[in-house]
Amino acid sequence: MNTKEFKTYADKEQFVQGVFSNIAKNYDLMNTVLSFGQDYFWRKFSVKAMNIGPHQRVLDVACGTCVFTKEALRQEPTLKVEALDFNSEMLDQGRVRIEDAGLIDQVNLVQGDAMALPYADNTFDAAMSGFAMRNVPDIKQVLSEMQRVVKPGGKVVVLELAKPSMFGFKQLYNFYFSYILPIIGKLSKDNSSYAWLPESLRRYPHQSEILEIWKSLGYENATYHELTGGIVAVHEGVVPENSIVNNK
Ligand SMILES: C[S@@+](CC[C@H](N)C(=O)[O-])C[C@H]1O[C@@H](n2cnc3c(N)ncnc32)[C@H](O)[C@@H]1O
């Protein structure tokens, strides 16, 4: 499918499913290579921002291969994590990671759609998501769903690629995305899947515009942190007592 032809939400979801089915086996390696190993620090920062406590219940939206889930359990080993993704190949890789780490008793892997989370209101103490928002058909809908399923006072934290503004980083980043990434894509078996990475980022709003979406949903203390010169942004907000997305 030509990515310019997303006429419906279903079109985009179908395309994104195909991308992640194709790259699931190489995802972890590519993640580390493409981020120059920085993704570990970005995730560590993001999990800290959730302020999770012992024995809490946390949701990892679009968990993929469960790297974020594992980092949350590293920081707070008594957590119960619900790890949700709509792609079975990514979930399979995630299951292997969680089983190998001996964490399967604390993690429930679920196949589901971030646009319509299969949970009752106020189920979780906190929710997080990493590198997924570029891939969903409607960011506001997913942030609204995350707000709905998290208890009032709980944190929602989202890590995603951003648009760097710091001089030097911006130029380097543009060069990397315009020239280096396409070469990596051509060398891989599936050029079109790797072409989606820069394309999805090009379509993704600036981090300041994403913040406006958080504010429009009534998240309290909504803010974002730019890391590594703004290569990624971590948005966070607190679920309000009187949420506008349900009758909290
Ligand atoms: C770039 S990967 C990120 C995986 C993981 N969160 C991480 O931090 O490495 C994006 C993930 O989002 C998932 N995804 C995309 N759209 C989704 C949706 N609507 N519902 C559930 N999962 C979705 C994909 O299947 C993929 O596993």
The ligand as an SDF file (V2000), in Angstrom:
LIG
                    3D

 27 29  0  0  0  0  0  0  0  0999 V2000
    7.7060    1.3200   17.1020 C   0  0  0  0  0  0  0  0  0  0  0  0
    6.8800   -0.0060   17.8870 S   0  0  0  0  0  0  0  0  0  0  0  0
    7.1340    0.3900   19.6050 C   0  0  0  0  0  0  0  0  0  0  0  0
    7.1290   -0.8240   20.4860 C   0  0  0  0  0  0  0  0  0  0  0  0
    7.4310   -0.5770   21.9460 C   0  0  0  0  0  0  0  0  0  0  0  0
    6.3910    0.2320   22.5610 N   0  0  0  0  0  0  0  0  0  0  0  0
    8.7630    0.0690   22.1660 C   0  0  0  0  0  0  0  0  0  0  0  0
    8.8370    1.0350   22.9250 O   0  0  0  0  0  0  0  0  0  0  0  0
    9.7600   -0.4180   21.6310 O   0  0  0  0  0  0  0  0  0  0  0  0
    5.1870    0.4540   17.6620 C   0  0  0  0  0  0  0  0  0  0  0  0
    4.2220   -0.6020   18.1390 C   0  0  0  0  0  0  0  0  0  0  0  0
    2.9300   -0.0570   18.1220 O   0  0  0  0  0  0  0  0  0  0  0  0
    2.0380   -1.0990   17.7800 C   0  0  0  0  0  0  0  0  0  0  0  0
    0.7840   -0.4630   17.3520 N   0  0  0  0  0  0  0  0  0  0  0  0
    0.6290    0.4320   16.3520 C   0  0  0  0  0  0  0  0  0  0  0  0
   -0.6570    0.8040   16.2700 N   0  0  0  0  0  0  0  0  0  0  0  0
   -1.3250    0.1370   17.2430 C   0  0  0  0  0  0  0  0  0  0  0  0
   -2.6760    0.1220   17.6690 C   0  0  0  0  0  0  0  0  0  0  0  0
   -3.6110    0.8550   17.0610 N   0  0  0  0  0  0  0  0  0  0  0  0
   -3.0020   -0.6680   18.7180 N   0  0  0  0  0  0  0  0  0  0  0  0
   -2.0800   -1.4280   19.3310 C   0  0  0  0  0  0  0  0  0  0  0  0
   -0.7830   -1.4640   18.9720 N   0  0  0  0  0  0  0  0  0  0  0  0
   -0.4020   -0.6780   17.9430 C   0  0  0  0  0  0  0  0  0  0  0  0
    2.7690   -1.8680   16.7150 C   0  0  0  0  0  0  0  0  0  0  0  0
    2.2480   -3.1550   16.5240 O   0  0  0  0  0  0  0  0  0  0  0  0
    4.1920   -1.8600   17.2830 C   0  0  0  0  0  0  0  0  0  0  0  0
    4.4170   -2.9820   18.0800 O   0  0  0  0  0  0  0  0  0  0  0  0
  1  2  1  0
  2  3  1  0
  2 10  1  0
  3  4  1  0
  4  5  1  0
  5  6  1  0
  5  7  1  0
  7  8  2  0
  7  9  1  0
 10 11  1  0
 11 12  1  0
 11 26  1  0
 12 13  1  0
 13 14  1  0
 13 24  1  0
 14 15  1  0
 14 23  1  0
 15 16  2  0
 16 17  1  0
 17 18  1  0
 17 23  2  0
 18 19  1  0
 18 20  2  0
 20 21  1  0
 21 22  2  0
 22 23  1  0
 24 25  1  0
 24 26  1  0
 26 27  1  0
M  CHG  2   2   1   9  -1
M  END
$$$$
